[in-house]
Amino acid sequence: MRTRVHFIAPYESMIPIIQECIPRFPQLAIQTDVGDLAKGMELATQAEKNGAEIIISRGGTAQLIKKAVTIPVIDVQLSGYDMIRSLTLASQFNGQTAIVGFSNITSGAQSIIDLMDLPLKVYTIHSSEDVARLLLELKASGYRQIVGDVITVNTAKTYGLEGLLIQSGQESILRAMEDAQLVYRYLSKNHAISIILNDLVTQEHPNLLILNERNEVVFENLTDFEKNPLTDNHMYLTNTSLEFHQSQIQNVFMVDDYQLTVNAYETTLNNNSYKVYMLEKGQPYTFAQFGITTFTDASMEPIVAESPAMQAVLKNIRALYENHEPIYLLGEADSGKSFLVKHIHQMYSGGGLLLQIDLSQVPSGHLHKIPLAKVRNVEINHMEARIADPELLSFIQNCLQSQIGVFILGSKH
């Protein structure tokens, strides 16, 4: 398969020379366009979208294209022959002549002028916006001819000055095509290795996201998802955990009818920070119809704990929780028992799930079918009718042995 190269010539008369060179490179599929500066940059951007693998251009146009695309850009360097031809011709002009252009033109021009003792002056510009102001100043100083690239020559003619375009000869264009060929050979070797490594990574982690410092996705491979399932809130919570723990973390979220596990860590490459997310899609959670649901509001809510009584309650709850003891909360309906459980869960769950079980709706035999792999805490409601149920007692014991926090909520009548 041939390498796709897009040659963007800054002036029309370069195209016939390019066409003469193309047959010498049968392994390159070369397309051409004409466009200077902004127009050339626009053409290059579109060429990349259409599958171009390498861009070739010249001078200021090449510099702009490098900022706009992510593929390699080859700059057609002006050869000594190009400069000597143009400067010798320019020196035959009777009036004052100035060489105006970007550094890729003027640096070589000055050396040749000094070597050949030509009556020419050199002026370097750093952006296309400098051209008009400089040419007006040169015209006021008595200059009548301007030698340079496309924008310089076109602007000179607009201001009534003679313009002489420095053109690239066949040898310069051939060298650029040879460079394109070498670049592709180098990239193709690395590309093969990248494909192998990418295959290994995606086999090991079939659902992978990599984010940059601005939380923009720079790599995405999602085998089990049609699109990225993470919301902004999921990403905020994960990034906050990463920043706090400074190590690999795990968060579990409920998305639609399944649980989404996110393992994440942060890494640095070339002084740039990246976040790596490995996603895992759990089996559909089918127990909601039996009064078994998961707490999915992951935002942290403050709790008022200024009173000595509330401080004592929280202290006692934390002591029991840290020792993996079941916690029984008794109070009036809507007195905040469930809110207290959620607060403890948010503070100490480490990203696991909070399972809320309404025993008045759970049929016999279903408790041991509940998947507990990602569960960190369990809230049990309406236990009164099944307080002596062996299945319930066994379920609670399994939770405690697995270091899953157990909260039993009771209501005063």
N, C-alpha and C positions, 0 to 999 in steps of 0.2 A: 504494500500500500504506500502510495507516494505522500510525501510531506506537503501539507497545504500551506503555501506561502502567499501572502498578499503584499504586493509592491505598490506603495502609494507614492506616486511621483509628484513633487511640488509644482512641476511645470509640464506642459503638453509635449514639448519637443524631446523629453526624456523617454517617452513611450517607445518610439521606433528603436532606440538603442537597447532598451530592455528586451524587446521582442527578438532582436538579433542574438541576445545572450541566452534566451530561454532554452533553445535546442541543446545547449551544452550541458544542461542539468536535467536529464530525463527522470531522475528520481524526485524532482521537485514539481509539484503541481502549482504553477505560479499564475496568479491573477493580478491584474493591474487596475489602478484607478488614478485619477488626477485630482489633487486637492492640496492646498497650501494651508498650514497652520490649523485654525479651528475646523475648516472643512476637512482637512486631512485627518484630524483627530476623530471627527464624526464618522468618517469612512472606516477608520481603523476599529472603532468601537463596534460598528455593525459587522465588520469582517470577523472579529472575534466571536460574536454571537452566532455567525454563520459557520463557525468551525475552523477558522484560520488558526494555524499553530505557531506561525512566525510572521511578524510584520517587518517589512523593509521600507525605510523612508530616508529623508535627508534633513540635516540642519535643524532649524527651529521646529519644523514639523515633527521630526523624529523625537525631539525633546518633549513636545506636548503629548505625543502618542504614548510615550513611556509612562506618563503620569495617569493615562486614561485606561490602559489595558493591563491584563495580568499575564499575558504571554510575552515571550522574548521579542525585543525590537532591535533590529540591526540598523545602525546609522551608516549611510553611504558616506564614507570619508572622502574628502577632496584630496586627490593625489597631487603630487608635485607637478605632474604634467598638466592637470586641470588648471592649477594656479598660474603656471608659467604661460600657458596659452592665453588665459584671460588677461593677466597683468601686462604681458607684452603688447597685446592688442590695445589695452587701455592707455598705455604709455605713449601711443602714437597720436592720441588726441591732443589738440592744440591748447585747450583750456585746462584749468586746474581740475584734478581728478582725486576723488576720495574713495577709499575702500570702506564700506559700511556693512557690518554683519555681526552675527553671533561669533563667539570665540572659536568655534570649529573652523570658521573661515578666516578670521583675522589673524589668528596665531601663526598659521602657515604663510599667510600673505606677507606679514612683516618680515619674516625670515628671507623670503625670496626678494622682496624689495631691497633689503639691506645687501643681499648677496649680489644682485644685479644693478644696484645703485639706480633704481627707477625713481622718477619724480612723482611719487604717489604718497598720500597720507592715509593712515589706517585709523578707523574709529570702531570701537567695539560696543555693541548694544547688548542688553541683558533681557529685554522683552520687546515684543512687537510694538508696545505703546511708546517706546523710546524713539522709534523711527521718524515720525513726523516732526517732532520737535528738533531732533538733530539735523535733519535735512534742511529745515528752514534756517537754522543757524549757519549751516555750511553754504547755503545759497547766498545768505547775507554777507558771508565772508569771501564771496567771489568764486566759489566752486561751480563748475558747469557740467561735470560728469560724475555719476555715482556708479560704482561697481559693487555688486552684492548679490543677494539671493532674491527670490521672487518678490517678497513684500517690499524690500528696499528699492528694487528697480521699478515696480509699479507705482510706489509712492513718489519716486523721483520724477517719473513721467508726468504724474498729476501736478507736480509743482513746477513744470516747465524745464526740468533738467534732463540731460541725456542719461539713459540707463543702460548699463551693460551687465547682463546676467552671467554669473560664473556657473558654467554648466559642468556636469559630471560626464567624463568620457567613459568609453567602454571598459577600460581597465578598472575603474572604480566600481562600476556596477557588477562586473564579474567577481571582484573581490568580495563585495557584499553578499552575493549569491553563494560564494564559497563559504563565507562565514555562517550563512544560514544552514548550509549543509553540515558543517562541523557542529554547530549548536544542536541540530536535531540528532546527530549521532550520539552526542553526549547525553541529551535528554532522553533518548529512547532507551539507553541502558538503565538510567535511573528510573525511567517510567516502568520498565519491566519489574524492577525490584519493588517499586511502589505498589504495583498491582498485586504482587505476591504478599507483601506485608499487609495491604488493605484486605486481602482475602482472609489472611490469618486472623486479623483483628475482628473482622465482621463475623467470622465463624465463632470466635470466642465470645464476642459481644454483639449479638445480632441487632440490638437496638441501642445505638450510640449517637450521642450529640456532643459536639465540641463548640464551646462558646469563647469569644474573645473578651477583652477587658470591658467592652461596651455591651456585653451580653448579646452580641450578634452571633447567630449560628454560622460557623465557618465550615463545619462538616456535619453531615446528617446521614445516618443509615438506620432506617426504621423498618425492620422486617415484619413486626407484628402490629404495626399501626399504619393507618392510611395517611395520617398527618401527625404532627407533633402534638401529643396529648397534654403537655405541660401548659398550665395557665401562667399568667404573669405572677400570680400569688404563689404558685408552686415554686417558680424560679426564685422569687424573692426569699421565701423561707429556706430553700436549699442553699442559696448563696449566703444568707445570714448565718446558717449553721456552719458552712465552710469557713467563713470569716472567724467565727467564734472558736471552733474546735481546731482549726489549722491542720486537719488530717482528713482521711476518707470518712464520709458520713453516709448515713442511710435514712431516708424519709419514706414513709408510706402514705399514699393518698388514695381516696376513693374517687374514681372517675366513672361516671355512669353506673354500670352494674359490676364493675371489677375493681380490684385494688391494684394500684400502680406503685411499684417499688423503685425508688431512685437511689442508686449508689453514686456518689460524686466525690471527686477530689480535684485539687487545683495543682497545676504544674506551670513551670516557666521555661520558655524556649526563646533564645536570642533576646533576652530582657523583656519579652512579652509574656503576660500571664494568660493562661487558658484554663477554663473549667471543663472537666470531662464528666459527662452524665451517662451512666449505664442504666437503661430502663428495663424493667421486667413487668410484663403484663400477667396478672394473676388470673385464675379461673373465675368465670362469672360468679358473683356473690348472690346465690339464689335463696337466701334465708329470710329476706325482708318480709315475705308474706307470713312468716311464722313469728313475727315480733322480734326478730334479731336484726339490728341495724348497726351501722358504724357512724361514729362521730366524724364529720368531714369539715367542720369549720376550723380551719387551721390558724386563724388569727388569734393572737394573745390578747385576752381581756384582763384589765386590772381588777384586783380584788381589794376591797376595803378591809384592812387588818389592823387598824389603829387601836381598837378597844382591847383591853387585857383579855376579855373573854374570847374574842376571835383569835387573838394571838395564841392563846392556850389551846384552842381547838386545832389550829393549824399545826402547832408543835406536836400535839398528840398524834394527829393523822400522819405527819411525816415520820414519826418514830415507828409507828406500826407499819407504814409503807416500806421503809428502809429495811425492816426485819421480815418482810414478806409475810405479814399477818393479814388475815381478812379484816376489813374495816366496815363496821355497821354504823350507818348514819340514820338516826331516827329524828323525825321532825314533821311539822305540819306540811300539808300539801303546798307546793309553790314556795317553800321557805328557802330555796337555793341549794338544796342538797346536790342536785345534778350539776349545777354550776360549779360547786366546790370540787366535784369529781373531775370535771373538765379542766379546772384550774390545776389540780395536781397532775393530771395527765399531760397538760401542756408544759408544765415545769420539768417533769421527770421522765417523760416517755421516750425521749431520744428519737422521735420520728415514727414510733410504732402506732398501731391502730388502737382506738378505744371502741370496744364492742358494747352496745347497749342492748340488754336482753329483758324483754317483758315476758315473765313466766306465765302470765295469764293467757298468752297466745301461743306458747311453744308446746307442740304436741309431745307426748311421751316418746322417748327414743331419739330425739333430734339433737340433744345437747352435745353428744359425743361425735356428731357429724360436722360440727362447726370447725372450719380450718383455723388453727390458732398460730400458724407459723409467723405471721406478722403482727399478731395482737400483743399489745403491751399492757393494757388494762381492760377489766371487764366490770361493767355496771349492771347489777341485777336488781330488777324491780318486781314487785308483787310476789314476794317469796312465801308469803304467809300460807298459801294453800298447799305448798309443796315442801314445807320446812323439813319434813322427815323423809323425803323422796331419796332413795339410795342413788339414783342416777344424778340428782343435783349435787349431793354430797361428794360423789366421785368426781363430778365435773369441777367443783371448786378445788378439790384436792389436786387434780391434774394441773389446774391453773397455778396454784401455789408452788407446786414442784417445778413448774416451768418458769418460775419467777414472774408470773403475770399478776399484776395487782388486782385484787378482788374487792369491790365496793358493793355492799348490800344496802339498799335503800328501803327504809320502812316509814310508814305514815302513822301519825297519831290519829286516833278516832275520837 
